[in-house]
Amino acid sequence: MPRKNVLFIIIDQLRADCLAGALAEHVDLPHLRALMDDAVVFEKNYSATNPCGPSRVSILTSRYAMNHRSIRNGTPLTHDTPNIATEVKKAGYDPLLFGYTDTSQDPRAYPEGHPSLTTYEHPMNGFTEVCEMRLEQSVAWRDDLRAKGYDIEGDDIFDIFRVNTPAGQSPRPNDPALYAAEDSDTAFLANECLKGLQNQGDKPWFAHLTWIRPHPPFNAPAPYNDMYDPASLPLPERLTRADEQAFHPYMKPLHDYADIASTVEGFANLDDSDENVQTLRAIYLGLATEVDHHLGRVVQWLKDSEQYEDTLLVVTADHGELLGDRHAWGKLAPFNAAYHTPLIIRAPGEKPHKISAFTESIDVTPTILDWIGQARPSSMDGRSLMPWVKGETPDWRDYSYSEHDFANPISSTPWERELGLHQSNANCAILREDRFTLVQFADGMDPMLFDADGQGELENLADNPAFASEMLRLTQKLLRHRMQNTDHTLSTTMITKDGPIETVRPR
């Protein structure tokens, strides 16, 4: 029997339309595209929740946010939650982590004052952290830069992401990074991953590789900093700022929270002129191309080491990036740009094709477990995509479901301050179908209803009487989804006189 390796890659904040859609023809991603030609491509894949930490919890535990409740960066994940690392261990793998998972630890499982309780960037339980590459720490990378002679002083990691402006010139956001491309965080992590995999010998291995780019700060080394002409790029999808703020009560706090200056270091007063917007969009695409280059190196190593045909290769993103859409940045909005993500699965022996059915980020872990022959626990909400990968057409959902919480229990957010919300009602649920998308808010704010056959996300039809029947249908569908997918961790188990009996969760 051939060995079964798994290489699971997450590219942070990569929009799906970089590979198919509005930005695809404007960015060079040759290695991702080559992989797509040799893999199964899921065209309508959506993150179950945002931002980074919650999204990765959903991916790695295969749970909706309503069940895992690690709903913001810094909110703990229950310490005994099954995840991809704990489950592949049962199949004999040592789950190697090259990068980060952004998992906040359960304080009930640690003594008071333990350092694990001082960071939201802790590795998820079960992983073997081979190379630490946490955005706000990155100790190994910083040491590498110092060893190469870079002047890296102080403890603020974000100082590294300030531009290196040529002498005598005024700083520009697309000036190059202070480090060369071969010394970047993206290059460093690829190098460490390749070193780690070369040490695995002939035993089957499982590796989770997570690049931080093209996540902000938008600061790229040459030549990626000015690889793309800002003037050649399409403008973001947006109404006027005034019309956006009249669109829905959610929008003004979004603009207050996620402005253009939040994406760069050293430009606190950066305004959102079209010139600046397009410049940052160009840097983002450059960072994506940099990741693509190093992904190509990793794939080539698989081929050169004759392991390509032994390895399940999964590439996705944790979430998208607004990138100026709706006059906002980041991923804290219920729009497709923030949730629609690439999903590419290359399974040895399976023919490449495209899937247009809705898939969710929670489906990735069950797919990997299915491929290695390991049962998934009842706590996992997702479904294996292997039938699709094998060319079958399973009975499948005709929608996707996502969530977002936008409160903070210790430091109130603009939504809390401006709308009078609190952590129990500052949240929304999103149900997407081919034509209609419903965004329902917990606090009584008016919902959003989008019609793909009309103006899409640029028009809210929730209060249009002509769509009242659709509002009712979608609201009922959303409610049924939540009722059918509440926490199943132990609900399929019964205690009997003969001891506990666990049954299989219906899917």
N, C-alpha and C positions, 0 to 999 in steps of 0.2 A: 504494500500500500504506500503511495507517495506521501511524503510528509505534508502537513498542512500548516503553512505560515500565514500570519495575518498582519498586514500593515494598514493601520487605520489612521488616516490623516485628516485633521481639521485645519482649515485655513480660516483665520479669524476675520470675520466681517466682510467676506467676499460676496458681493451681490451676484445673484443668478444671471442678471442681464449682462454681465461681463462675458459670459459664454454663449448666451442666446438672448438677444434683445437689444435694447437701445444703445448699450455701450459696446456690444460685441465687436463691431467692425472698427472700433477706435482703439482697441487694446490688443497687443501681441501676446498671446498665450499658447505658443506652439506645443508645449509638452502636455498641457491639459487637453488641448484639442486632439493631439495624437492618442492620448489615453481614451478620450471619448470615442474615438473611432474604433477602439479595440475593447469596448466595455459596454455595459448596459447603463444608459443615461436616463435618469428619472427627471422629467422636465417640469413637474409640478410638485417640488418638495418644499415643505415649509417648516420653519422652526416652531417648536411647541411653545416656546416662551422666550423672552429677552429680559435682561441683557446677558453678558458673558457667563457669569457663574450659574444663574438659573438655567440658561440654555444648555450648558454642558451637563448640568445635573440631569436634565430631561434626556439628553442624548445618551449619557452613560448609564443611567438607571432605567431607561425606557419608561419614564413616568411623566404624566402630565403634571404641571405645576400645582394643580388643585390637589394632587396627591402627595408630591414630595415636599411642597411648601418651603423649599429653599428659594424664595421668590425674589431675592435681590442679592447683589454682591455684599456679602457679610452676614446673610441669614443662614444659620447652621442647617446642615443636612443630618437627619437622624442617623446615628452612628452605625446602626445595624441594617441600613438599606442595602439590599442586593444591587450590585452594579456589574458592569462588564468585567471588571478586574476580578471581583470575587467569584464570578461564575466561570471565567476561563481558567482560573486556578483549579477548579474542580475537574477540568479536562486535562490537567497536567502542565499547563503553561505558566511561565513566570511573566506576568503582564508588565512589560517595560514601558516606562514613560519618558519620552524625550520632549520636554516642554512643561506644560501646566494643565491643570483642570479647573482652577479657581473654585475650590471647594472649601466652604467654611465649616469648621469642625464642630461637633456636638459638645458643648461644655459639660454635659453630664458624664462624658466618657473620659474626662481629663481632670487632674487636680487643679485647684485654683492657682493661677499664675503661670500655667504651662505655656511655653512660647507658641504652641500650635494654635492657641486661642487669640493670637495677636495679628493674624493675617487671614484675609479672605482667599488668599492664593495657595492654600495648602493643597497638596495632592489628595485626590480621592482615595478613600480607604481601599487597600488591596493592591495598589500600583507600586512597582519598584521604580522610584525616581532615579533614572540614570543620569539625566542632565537637567538640572534646575534652570528654567528659563521663564521665571515669573516676571511679568512686566515691571512691577514695582520693586523687584529685588535684583534678579539677573546677576547674582554675585559672580558666577563662573565667567560670564561674558565680560563683565567689567574687569575682572582680573586678567582676562585674555587681552583686553585692550591696553591695560597698563603694561603688561609684559611686552607688548609690541611698541611701546613708547608713546602711546597717546596720553595726553595730560587729562586724566580723569580724577578729579578731586571732589571731596565732599560726599555726602550720603544721598543727595537727591538724584535719583536715576534720571529724572526728566531733564536735567541739565545736559545729558548726553544728546538729547534730541533737539538742541538748539542748532541753528544753521551755522555753517562755517563760511561767513561772507568774505570775499576777497578784500584785501586791504584797500581803503580809500573809497569803498562803495557802500551804499546804504543797504541794510539787510532786506532781503526779499524772502517770502515764504518758500520759494523754490530754489534758493541757494542750496548747495549740497550739504549733506551731513558732515560732521567733523571726522567721520571714519570712512575709509575706503570700502568699496563694495565687497571686497574679499574678506573684510573684517566685520561686516554688519552682523546684527543679531540673527538675521535670516540665514546668512552663510554659516555662522558659528553653530547654530542648531543643526543644520544639515550635516556639517562636518562631524559633530558629536554623534548624531544618529548613525552615520555610516561607520564610524569607529565601533560603536556599540553593536551593530548588527554583524560586523565582521568577526566579532568575538563569540558568536553564538554556535559556531561549529556545525555539526550535522543534526542537532536536535531541532524539533519544530519550535518556532518562536512566535510571540505576539508582541507587536510594538505599536504604541500610540504616539504619533508624531504631531505636534501642534504648533504651527507657526503663528506668531502674534500679528504678522502683517497680512493684509494692509490696514489693520486697526491703527487709529491715531496713537501717538502724534504723527501727523503727516509730515514726515521728514525722511528724505531718501538720499542714499549715497549716489554719487555720479556713477554711471550715466543715467540712472533711473529718475533723478530729480527733475530733469527737463527733457525726458525722452519723448514726451507727447506735447504737441502744440495746443495750449489751452484754447486758442481761437478756433481750432478744428473740431472741438467737442460740442455735442448738443447741450443746450441749456437744460437745467433741471426741470422736472415736471412740477408746475406750481401755478397758483393764482397770484394776484398781487398780494403783498403782505396784509393789506387791509382786508381784502376778501378772504384770505386764509383765516384771519382772526375772527371774522364774522361767520366762518364756515361751521365752527363747533366750539363750545367752551374749552375743549381740550387743547386748542391750538395756541392760544396766547401763552399759557404756562410752558408749552413745548418750546416756543420761541425764546422764552426767558431762560430755559434750562439748557438748550442745545444750540447755542449760537456758533457762528463760524470760528470765533477766536478760541473756542474750547478744543479745537482739533489740532492746534499748533502750539509750539512753545516759543515764547519770546515775542509774541505779537498780540499782546493783551487788548489792543485797541483796533484790531483788524476789523474793517467794515465788510459788509456783504455786497460789495459792488460785483457786477458781473465779472469783472477782471479777476478779482480775488476768488470768487466762487469757482471760475473755470480753472484757475491756477491750482487750487487745492484738488479739484477733480482730476487734473492731469497728474499730480503727485500720487494720488491714490492709485491710479492706473499704473504708474511706474512701479509702485510698491508691489502691486499684483504681478507684474511682469517679473520682478525680482524673485518672488516666491516661485513662480512658474519655472524659472531657470534652475532653481535648486531642487524642485520636485523632479525635474528632468534628470538631474544627477542621481537622485535616489532610484528612480525607475531604471535608469541605465545600469546602475549597480546590480539591481535584481536580475537583469538580463545577463550581464557579464558574469555574475556568480552562478548562473544557471538555476536561479530560484524563482524566476518570473512565473514559470508554469507550476510552481508549488505554493504560490502565495495569493491569498485573497487580498485584493487591493481596494480599499474604500476611501474615497475622497469626498469631503463635504465641507460645509462651513457651519459655524455655530449660529449665525444670523447674518443679516445684510447690513446695509449702511444707507441712510437717507441721502447723504452726499449733496445736500442743498435742495433736494426735493421738498416741496412744501415750505421752503425757507427754513429748513431744519437740518441738523446733522446728528449722527449717531444712529441709534436703533430703537429709541423709546417712543414709538408711534405705531398705530395699528395699520400701517400701510404695507403694500407688497414689498417695497424696496427694503424694508427692515426685516421681513420674515422669509421672503422667497430666496432659497439657497440652492447651490448646485448639489447634486448627489450623483456620483459616478461609482459604479461597482464593477470591478473586473475580476471575474471568477474563472479560474483555469478551465478550459474546455467548453465554456459557454459562448455562444455567438453574440456579437455586438448587436444591439438594437436599442430603440428608444421606447420609453413608457410614458404615456400621457395621463395615466391615472394619478389621483392625488396620493402623495405619500407624506409622511411626517417624520421629523427628526427622531422621534421615539421608535421608529421602525428599524433604525440602524443596528442597535445592539441585538435584538432578536434575530436579525439576519446573520450577523456574525456567529452567534451561538448556534443557529441552525446549521451553518456551513461546517462548523467543527464538530457537530453532533452532540451539543450540550443542551439539555432542556432549559427553558427559561422559567424563572419563578412566577408564581401567580401575581406578584406585586407589579410585574412589568405590563404596561398598557399597550405597547406597540405590537406589531405583527411582522413576521418574517417576510422579507421581499424575495426570498429565494425562488418561490414559484415564478415570479415575474422574470427573475434572472435566467431561469431555465426555459423561458419561452412559453410558459403556461399562462392561463388567464384565470386567476382565482376569483372567487366571490369577494368583492372589495368595496370599501367605502367610496362614496361619490362626493366627498368633501374633505376639507382639512379643518382641524380645530387648533386654535392657539390662544394663549393668555398673556396678560401683562399686568403687573402690579406696579403702581407708580407713587407709593408712599415710602416714608422712612421713619421708623419709630423713634429715632434719636435726633434727627435733623430734618425738619419738615421740608418737603419739596414744594416747588411753585404750585403744583396742583392742590396740595393741602392748604397752602396759605391763601391762594387766590379763589379757590372754589369751596373752601370750608370742609375739606375731606379729611379722612383719617385712615389709618392703615387697614381697617377692615372693609372700607368701601371705595378705596382708590384703586380700582382694578377694572379690567375689561376682559371680555371673551370674544373671540373672532371665529366665525364660521364661514368658510369659503366654499362656494360651488363654482362650476364653470361660468355661470352667468352672474349670480348674485353673491355679495359678501355682506354679512351682518356683523356689526360691532356693537355689542351690548355692554353697557356700563352698570356697575353694581349700585351706584349711589342715586340713581334716578335721573341722571343726565340723559338727554335725548340720545337714542342710538344713532348709529350711522348705517346707511344702506346704500351700497354701490351696485350699479348695473353695468356689466361689461359691454352690453349692447348699446349703452348710451355713452355718457361721459366718464364712465368708470369712477375712479376714486376722486375725481374733481367735482362730483356732484353728489350731495347727500339727499337721498329720496325718502328718508325714514318717515317724514311727515306728509308725504304726497299721498292723498287718498287713493290714487290709482294703484298704489303698491301695497295697500293695506293687507291684502290676502297673502302676499309674499312675506310681509313682516310677521304675520301670525304663523305661517308655515315654518319660516326659518327660526323663529323664537321657540316654537315647539320642538323643532329638530335639535336645537342647541340644548334645550333642557333635557331631552331624552338622552343626548350624548353624555351629558354630565351624570345623569342618573345611572346609566349603564357602565360608566367608567370610574365610579368612586372607588376608593382604596380597596383592593382585593388581596392585600398582603396575607391575611389569615382567613378571609371570608370563604375560601374554598376548602377549608379544613374543618373537620368535625372531631370533637373529643368523644370517644366511645369507651365502652367497658374494656375494649381491646387496645385502647390507646388512640392517639390521633390518626385520623385517616385524611389524607390530602387528595382532592380530586383535581381534575384539569379544568382550568378556567376557560369558559366559552369565549371564542374570539369572533 
